């Protein structure tokens, strides 16, 4: 099912997120399963499939902070986490900085009044 032969990897070799046939199959099966669990009498309705897919995306977003926290606990750097969590097809705004753990009180984005935190609604 993989597109390349399996081999041992070195630290830092994990690629950035990507879309391919493997992830498409897994996501389609998850969306179909969720739609069947929530609305078994409406299967075949494209709006039900859309709702299931949007629900999975929303659920994945809620799981990212825990995954980032676990990666930081294992010693991964912010650069490594950013490489693995940011898709090259969805560039991030330049002023957001590296991904951060909202529970990390020492990170500049989490320090109240920090220069790293942008004051939304105010002009610079």
Secondary structure, DSSP 4 states (H G I P E B T S, - for coil): --SS------TT-PPPP---HHHHHHHHHHHHHHHHHH-GGGTT-HHHHHHHHHHHHHHHHHHHHHHHHHHHHTT--HHHHHHHH--TTSPPPGGG-S---TT-TTSGGGSTT-TTS--TTS--
